[in-house]
Amino acid sequence: MTGDISISPYASGGSDPVPMPRHLPSEDKILSIPGVADIVPVVSRAGIVKNGEIVHGVIVKGSTQKSQLQVSIPHRLQEITGLGPGEDLTTYFVGEKVRARKFHITDTHRDIIETDDNLLVYAGLQDMQRLNGWDSTMVSQLEVKVKNASPRALKDIEARIGFILTTSEHEEENGLFVISSARSYPQVFDWLGLLDVNVLIILILMILVAGFNMISGLLVMLLRNIPLIGTLKALGMQDRAIGRLFVRIGAEAVLKGMLIGNALAFLFCLVQGTTHLIKLDPANYFVSYVPVNLPVWGILGADLVAFAGIVLLMWLPSLYISKIDPAETVKAD
């Protein structure tokens, strides 16, 4: 919607958009910042869509991805105006002069935040430049694409770009404003941060449940092998060594279960990533299906923490071994 980080001129207060250079003198410095992937030119302008008696405001965003006079409209705008793919969209742009353009609708899309007062129509960059009377070297803003769009990374890169522009010797760069999507849409990132907390809580609960299940399983194993434990202690085997033996048996069961679980999880992620089998309501989740991301090192780290936590919990029932008296167990046997 806005790019990870946007660079734009300060608003002049007029009705017409303010241009800025498509290529900045400090562009190479910005691209050399760790985490910056690309810089995309954009021309955005508010417009009014009319279809019969229906009139509605939109934001038309021109980028390099659309052909001449072709646009993609949000699904919500299709519901409001009744216009869809294959039809023409007449849009009026109000400034010092009222300009009208008739675009051809090629497809529809769902925005992350699809509200009636924030409907984005995607058009071609050259169409919007001609609309504003600009040449190919002028745009309304630049969008900086970031490889890792976490809130911390976005704020860090935003600060670096701001420092580069404010300390630049070029006058056209001193009047530019830098803002990240984390500051433009904090509610989205707060929601994502809440999901991260939920995931952490779920992982901790799963480790505790699995650990207590293994504790009960290990206790049953110890109770069924009391005569064997008594015999081993009678032969001189230390309590700690016997405990390590049973914990190792339990750890092998845990490892086998984790391998099977990981294989099933990867299979599920592969199916979901290719077919989008599980759908979501965009009004509540901002996306139409469950997205899949497989950070290998993160998964291995979670597996390692879970395995270590469960093994540590399994040492608790091994303390029962010290209470077993070889004389009593042999006598009972």
DATA-V973934 format. One record per residue. N is the residue number from 1. PHI is phi in degrees with one decimal (999 if undefined). OMEGA is omega as a letter, one per 30 degrees, with the letter a starting at -180 (999 if undefined). D_FIRST is the distance of its C-alpha to the first C-alpha in Angstrom with 1 decimal. Layout:
n=N phi=PHI omega=OMEGA d_first=D_FIRST
n=N phi=PHI omega=OMEGA d_first=D_FIRST
This chain:
n=1 phi=999 omega=a d_first=0.0
n=2 phi=-122.6 omega=a d_first=3.8
n=3 phi=81.5 omega=l d_first=5.9
n=4 phi=-63.2 omega=l d_first=8.7
n=5 phi=-137.8 omega=a d_first=10.6
n=6 phi=-112.4 omega=l d_first=10.3
n=7 phi=-117.3 omega=a d_first=13.6
n=8 phi=-146.4 omega=l d_first=14.4
n=9 phi=-74.7 omega=l d_first=17.8
n=10 phi=-61.8 omega=a d_first=19.1
n=11 phi=-62.7 omega=a d_first=18.9
n=12 phi=-90.8 omega=a d_first=22.3
n=13 phi=89.8 omega=l d_first=22.5
n=14 phi=-85.1 omega=a d_first=23.0
n=15 phi=-83.7 omega=l d_first=21.4
n=16 phi=-89.4 omega=l d_first=20.7
n=17 phi=-66.3 omega=a d_first=17.8
n=18 phi=-97.7 omega=a d_first=19.2
n=19 phi=-82.8 omega=l d_first=19.2
n=20 phi=-144.0 omega=a d_first=19.3
n=21 phi=-64.2 omega=l d_first=20.7
n=22 phi=-69.3 omega=l d_first=18.8
n=23 phi=-119.1 omega=a d_first=21.0
n=24 phi=-87.6 omega=l d_first=21.9
n=25 phi=-59.8 omega=a d_first=25.4
n=26 phi=-95.4 omega=a d_first=24.2
n=27 phi=-59.4 omega=a d_first=21.8
n=28 phi=-64.1 omega=l d_first=24.2
n=29 phi=-64.6 omega=l d_first=24.5
n=30 phi=-67.0 omega=l d_first=20.8
n=31 phi=-66.9 omega=a d_first=20.8
n=32 phi=-83.2 omega=l d_first=24.0
n=33 phi=-67.6 omega=l d_first=22.4
n=34 phi=-57.9 omega=l d_first=22.8
n=35 phi=102.1 omega=l d_first=19.6
n=36 phi=-81.6 omega=a d_first=17.7
n=37 phi=-100.1 omega=a d_first=17.1
n=38 phi=-164.7 omega=l d_first=15.8
n=39 phi=-124.9 omega=a d_first=14.6
n=40 phi=-115.2 omega=l d_first=12.6
n=41 phi=-77.4 omega=a d_first=13.3
n=42 phi=-141.3 omega=l d_first=11.0
n=43 phi=-124.2 omega=a d_first=12.4
n=44 phi=-116.4 omega=l d_first=10.7
n=45 phi=-156.3 omega=l d_first=13.2
n=46 phi=-73.4 omega=l d_first=14.0
n=47 phi=-143.4 omega=l d_first=16.2
n=48 phi=-125.2 omega=l d_first=18.5
n=49 phi=-98.3 omega=a d_first=19.1
n=50 phi=-131.6 omega=l d_first=22.8
n=51 phi=-141.7 omega=a d_first=24.6
n=52 phi=68.0 omega=l d_first=28.2
n=53 phi=-89.6 omega=a d_first=28.3
n=54 phi=-90.5 omega=l d_first=24.7
n=55 phi=-128.8 omega=a d_first=22.5
n=56 phi=-149.9 omega=l d_first=18.9
n=57 phi=-85.0 omega=l d_first=16.3
n=58 phi=-142.2 omega=l d_first=12.9
n=59 phi=-113.5 omega=l d_first=10.3
n=60 phi=-96.6 omega=a d_first=11.0
n=61 phi=-114.3 omega=l d_first=8.9
n=62 phi=-93.1 omega=l d_first=11.5
n=63 phi=-134.0 omega=a d_first=11.4
n=64 phi=-84.1 omega=a d_first=14.5
n=65 phi=-94.2 omega=a d_first=14.0
n=66 phi=-114.4 omega=l d_first=15.4
n=67 phi=-80.4 omega=a d_first=19.0
n=68 phi=-63.1 omega=l d_first=20.7
n=69 phi=55.8 omega=l d_first=20.0
n=70 phi=-113.1 omega=a d_first=18.2
n=71 phi=-136.5 omega=l d_first=15.0
n=72 phi=-116.0 omega=a d_first=13.2
n=73 phi=-106.8 omega=l d_first=12.9
n=74 phi=-69.7 omega=a d_first=11.7
n=75 phi=-59.8 omega=a d_first=14.8
n=76 phi=-65.0 omega=l d_first=15.2
n=77 phi=-66.4 omega=l d_first=15.7
n=78 phi=-62.3 omega=l d_first=18.2
n=79 phi=-66.5 omega=a d_first=20.0
n=80 phi=-74.6 omega=a d_first=20.2
n=81 phi=-94.1 omega=a d_first=21.4
n=82 phi=80.8 omega=l d_first=23.1
n=83 phi=-94.1 omega=a d_first=21.7
n=84 phi=-139.7 omega=l d_first=20.8
n=85 phi=-54.9 omega=a d_first=20.9
n=86 phi=93.9 omega=a d_first=23.8
n=87 phi=-106.0 omega=a d_first=23.8
n=88 phi=-96.1 omega=l d_first=23.0
n=89 phi=-118.8 omega=l d_first=20.5
n=90 phi=-86.4 omega=a d_first=21.9
n=91 phi=-126.1 omega=l d_first=19.6
n=92 phi=-110.4 omega=a d_first=21.1
n=93 phi=-116.8 omega=a d_first=19.8
n=94 phi=-98.6 omega=l d_first=21.9
n=95 phi=-153.6 omega=l d_first=23.1
n=96 phi=-63.4 omega=l d_first=26.6
n=97 phi=-128.8 omega=l d_first=26.9
n=98 phi=-86.4 omega=l d_first=25.4
n=99 phi=-114.7 omega=a d_first=24.0
n=100 phi=-121.0 omega=l d_first=23.5
n=101 phi=-135.3 omega=l d_first=22.0
n=102 phi=-107.5 omega=a d_first=22.7
n=103 phi=-96.9 omega=l d_first=20.0
n=104 phi=-103.1 omega=a d_first=20.9
n=105 phi=-80.3 omega=l d_first=18.8
n=106 phi=-97.4 omega=a d_first=18.8
n=107 phi=-164.5 omega=l d_first=16.9
n=108 phi=-119.0 omega=l d_first=14.8
n=109 phi=-145.8 omega=l d_first=12.0
n=110 phi=-110.7 omega=l d_first=11.0
n=111 phi=-79.0 omega=l d_first=7.7
n=112 phi=-62.0 omega=l d_first=8.0
n=113 phi=-117.1 omega=a d_first=8.9
n=114 phi=-97.7 omega=l d_first=10.6
n=115 phi=-110.7 omega=a d_first=12.7
n=116 phi=-64.9 omega=a d_first=14.7
n=117 phi=-98.1 omega=a d_first=13.7
n=118 phi=-147.0 omega=a d_first=9.9
n=119 phi=-100.3 omega=a d_first=9.9
n=120 phi=-101.7 omega=l d_first=7.6
n=121 phi=-108.1 omega=a d_first=10.2
n=122 phi=-94.3 omega=a d_first=9.8
n=123 phi=-125.3 omega=l d_first=13.0
n=124 phi=-82.5 omega=a d_first=15.0
n=125 phi=-63.4 omega=a d_first=15.0
n=126 phi=-66.1 omega=l d_first=18.8
n=127 phi=-61.0 omega=a d_first=18.7
n=128 phi=-73.1 omega=l d_first=16.6
n=129 phi=-65.8 omega=l d_first=18.8
n=130 phi=-65.6 omega=l d_first=21.9
n=131 phi=-59.3 omega=a d_first=20.7
n=132 phi=-84.7 omega=a d_first=20.7
n=133 phi=76.8 omega=a d_first=23.9
n=134 phi=-102.1 omega=l d_first=22.6
n=135 phi=-90.1 omega=a d_first=23.8
n=136 phi=-71.1 omega=a d_first=22.1
n=137 phi=-93.3 omega=a d_first=22.3
n=138 phi=-119.2 omega=l d_first=20.1
n=139 phi=-138.5 omega=l d_first=16.3
n=140 phi=-95.1 omega=l d_first=14.4
n=141 phi=-165.7 omega=l d_first=12.5
n=142 phi=-117.6 omega=l d_first=12.4
n=143 phi=-105.5 omega=l d_first=9.9
n=144 phi=-94.3 omega=l d_first=12.2
n=145 phi=-87.3 omega=a d_first=11.9
n=146 phi=-114.3 omega=a d_first=14.0
n=147 phi=-68.4 omega=l d_first=16.4
n=148 phi=-115.0 omega=a d_first=16.8
n=149 phi=-88.3 omega=l d_first=13.8
n=150 phi=-80.3 omega=a d_first=16.2
n=151 phi=-55.2 omega=a d_first=16.2
n=152 phi=-64.8 omega=l d_first=19.4
n=153 phi=-65.4 omega=a d_first=18.3
n=154 phi=-62.9 omega=a d_first=15.2
n=155 phi=-67.0 omega=l d_first=17.5
n=156 phi=-66.7 omega=a d_first=20.2
n=157 phi=-68.5 omega=l d_first=18.4
n=158 phi=-58.2 omega=l d_first=16.9
n=159 phi=-65.4 omega=a d_first=20.6
n=160 phi=-66.1 omega=l d_first=21.9
n=161 phi=-65.7 omega=l d_first=19.7
n=162 phi=-60.0 omega=l d_first=20.6
n=163 phi=-65.6 omega=l d_first=24.3
n=164 phi=-62.0 omega=a d_first=24.3
n=165 phi=-73.7 omega=a d_first=23.0
n=166 phi=-72.2 omega=l d_first=25.3
n=167 phi=-98.5 omega=a d_first=28.3
n=168 phi=-71.7 omega=l d_first=27.8
n=169 phi=-82.2 omega=a d_first=30.8
n=170 phi=-90.9 omega=a d_first=28.7
n=171 phi=-64.7 omega=a d_first=28.3
n=172 phi=-69.1 omega=l d_first=25.0
n=173 phi=-92.1 omega=a d_first=23.3
n=174 phi=-73.4 omega=a d_first=24.8
n=175 phi=-99.6 omega=a d_first=22.9
n=176 phi=-105.3 omega=a d_first=19.4
n=177 phi=-114.5 omega=a d_first=17.2
n=178 phi=-116.0 omega=l d_first=15.4
n=179 phi=-148.3 omega=l d_first=13.1
n=180 phi=-94.0 omega=l d_first=11.5
n=181 phi=-66.9 omega=l d_first=8.8
n=182 phi=-65.6 omega=l d_first=12.1
n=183 phi=-89.7 omega=l d_first=13.2
n=184 phi=-73.3 omega=a d_first=10.3
n=185 phi=-129.2 omega=a d_first=10.2
n=186 phi=-64.3 omega=a d_first=13.7
n=187 phi=-65.5 omega=l d_first=14.5
n=188 phi=-68.5 omega=a d_first=12.4
n=189 phi=-72.2 omega=l d_first=14.2
n=190 phi=-64.4 omega=l d_first=17.4
n=191 phi=-64.6 omega=l d_first=17.3
n=192 phi=-65.4 omega=l d_first=16.9
n=193 phi=-63.4 omega=l d_first=19.7
n=194 phi=-64.2 omega=l d_first=21.8
n=195 phi=-62.5 omega=l d_first=21.5
n=196 phi=-61.8 omega=l d_first=22.9
n=197 phi=-64.4 omega=l d_first=25.8
n=198 phi=-61.5 omega=l d_first=26.5
n=199 phi=-62.5 omega=l d_first=26.7
n=200 phi=-62.1 omega=l d_first=29.1
n=201 phi=-63.4 omega=l d_first=31.2
n=202 phi=-63.3 omega=l d_first=31.5
n=203 phi=-62.7 omega=l d_first=32.5
n=204 phi=-63.4 omega=l d_first=35.2
n=205 phi=-63.3 omega=l d_first=36.5
n=206 phi=-65.0 omega=l d_first=36.7
n=207 phi=-65.1 omega=l d_first=38.6
n=208 phi=-65.2 omega=l d_first=41.0
n=209 phi=-63.1 omega=l d_first=41.7
n=210 phi=-63.2 omega=l d_first=42.3
n=211 phi=-63.8 omega=l d_first=44.5
n=212 phi=-69.8 omega=l d_first=46.6
n=213 phi=-63.0 omega=l d_first=47.0
n=214 phi=-70.0 omega=l d_first=48.4
n=215 phi=-62.1 omega=l d_first=50.6
n=216 phi=-64.0 omega=l d_first=52.2
n=217 phi=-64.0 omega=a d_first=52.6
n=218 phi=-69.8 omega=l d_first=54.2
n=219 phi=-63.6 omega=l d_first=56.5
n=220 phi=-60.2 omega=l d_first=57.7
n=221 phi=-63.1 omega=l d_first=58.3
n=222 phi=-66.4 omega=a d_first=60.3
n=223 phi=-65.3 omega=l d_first=62.4
n=224 phi=-74.7 omega=a d_first=63.2
n=225 phi=-117.7 omega=l d_first=64.4
n=226 phi=-58.3 omega=l d_first=66.4
n=227 phi=-58.4 omega=l d_first=69.6
n=228 phi=-64.2 omega=l d_first=67.9
n=229 phi=-62.8 omega=l d_first=66.5
n=230 phi=-60.8 omega=l d_first=70.0
n=231 phi=-64.5 omega=l d_first=71.6
n=232 phi=-63.9 omega=l d_first=69.2
n=233 phi=-68.9 omega=l d_first=69.9
n=234 phi=-65.8 omega=l d_first=73.6
n=235 phi=-80.9 omega=l d_first=73.4
n=236 phi=104.3 omega=a d_first=71.9
n=237 phi=-75.2 omega=a d_first=68.2
n=238 phi=-74.7 omega=a d_first=66.2
n=239 phi=-58.2 omega=a d_first=63.9
n=240 phi=-64.1 omega=l d_first=60.9
n=241 phi=-66.4 omega=l d_first=61.5
n=242 phi=-65.0 omega=l d_first=61.8
n=243 phi=-61.2 omega=l d_first=58.6
n=244 phi=-62.6 omega=l d_first=56.8
n=245 phi=-61.2 omega=a d_first=58.2
n=246 phi=-71.7 omega=l d_first=56.7
n=247 phi=-64.9 omega=l d_first=53.4
n=248 phi=-64.8 omega=l d_first=53.2
n=249 phi=-62.3 omega=l d_first=53.9
n=250 phi=-65.6 omega=l d_first=51.1
n=251 phi=-64.1 omega=l d_first=48.7
n=252 phi=-64.3 omega=l d_first=49.4
n=253 phi=-65.7 omega=l d_first=48.5
n=254 phi=-62.5 omega=a d_first=45.3
n=255 phi=-63.1 omega=l d_first=44.3
n=256 phi=-63.6 omega=l d_first=45.2
n=257 phi=-64.3 omega=l d_first=43.1
n=258 phi=-68.1 omega=l d_first=40.0
n=259 phi=-64.6 omega=l d_first=40.3
n=260 phi=-65.7 omega=l d_first=40.5
n=261 phi=-63.0 omega=l d_first=37.6
n=262 phi=-64.3 omega=l d_first=35.4
n=263 phi=-63.6 omega=l d_first=36.4
n=264 phi=-66.5 omega=l d_first=35.5
n=265 phi=-65.4 omega=l d_first=32.1
n=266 phi=-63.9 omega=l d_first=31.2
n=267 phi=-64.5 omega=l d_first=32.4
n=268 phi=-62.1 omega=a d_first=30.2
n=269 phi=-63.4 omega=l d_first=27.1
n=270 phi=-64.9 omega=l d_first=28.0
n=271 phi=-66.4 omega=a d_first=28.4
n=272 phi=-66.4 omega=a d_first=25.2
n=273 phi=-67.4 omega=a d_first=23.1
n=274 phi=-96.9 omega=a d_first=24.6
n=275 phi=-111.7 omega=a d_first=25.1
n=276 phi=52.4 omega=a d_first=22.5
n=277 phi=-62.9 omega=a d_first=25.7
n=278 phi=-91.5 omega=a d_first=24.6
n=279 phi=-96.3 omega=l d_first=22.0
n=280 phi=-132.7 omega=l d_first=20.1
n=281 phi=-87.2 omega=a d_first=19.1
n=282 phi=-58.8 omega=a d_first=15.3
n=283 phi=-65.1 omega=a d_first=16.2
n=284 phi=-104.5 omega=a d_first=17.8
n=285 phi=-115.6 omega=l d_first=16.3
n=286 phi=69.3 omega=l d_first=12.6
n=287 phi=-133.1 omega=a d_first=13.7
n=288 phi=-93.1 omega=l d_first=16.3
n=289 phi=-152.5 omega=l d_first=18.7
n=290 phi=-72.5 omega=l d_first=20.1
n=291 phi=-76.9 omega=a d_first=18.4
n=292 phi=-123.5 omega=l d_first=21.1
n=293 phi=-136.2 omega=a d_first=21.3
n=294 phi=-118.7 omega=l d_first=24.8
n=295 phi=-75.6 omega=a d_first=25.3
n=296 phi=-58.7 omega=a d_first=29.0
n=297 phi=-67.7 omega=l d_first=30.2
n=298 phi=-65.9 omega=l d_first=28.6
n=299 phi=-65.9 omega=l d_first=30.3
n=300 phi=-62.8 omega=l d_first=33.6
n=301 phi=-63.9 omega=l d_first=33.4
n=302 phi=-64.0 omega=l d_first=33.0
n=303 phi=-61.6 omega=a d_first=35.9
n=304 phi=-64.7 omega=l d_first=38.0
n=305 phi=-63.9 omega=a d_first=37.5
n=306 phi=-63.5 omega=a d_first=38.3
n=307 phi=-63.6 omega=a d_first=41.3
n=308 phi=-64.8 omega=l d_first=42.7
n=309 phi=-64.4 omega=a d_first=42.2
n=310 phi=-67.3 omega=l d_first=44.0
n=311 phi=-64.0 omega=l d_first=46.8
n=312 phi=-62.4 omega=l d_first=47.3
n=313 phi=-65.5 omega=a d_first=47.6
n=314 phi=-71.7 omega=l d_first=50.1
n=315 phi=-71.8 omega=a d_first=52.4
n=316 phi=-62.5 omega=l d_first=53.2
n=317 phi=-68.6 omega=l d_first=55.4
n=318 phi=-67.6 omega=l d_first=57.1
n=319 phi=-66.1 omega=l d_first=58.7
n=320 phi=-64.8 omega=a d_first=60.8
n=321 phi=-62.2 omega=a d_first=62.7
n=322 phi=-66.6 omega=a d_first=64.6
n=323 phi=-88.9 omega=a d_first=66.1
n=324 phi=-82.2 omega=a d_first=67.7
n=325 phi=-95.2 omega=a d_first=71.4
n=326 phi=-57.6 omega=a d_first=72.8
n=327 phi=-63.1 omega=a d_first=76.2
n=328 phi=-67.2 omega=a d_first=74.9
n=329 phi=-68.5 omega=l d_first=72.9
n=330 phi=-65.7 omega=l d_first=75.7
n=331 phi=-61.9 omega=l d_first=78.1
n=332 phi=-65.0 omega=a d_first=75.9
n=333 phi=-71.6 omega=999 d_first=75.5
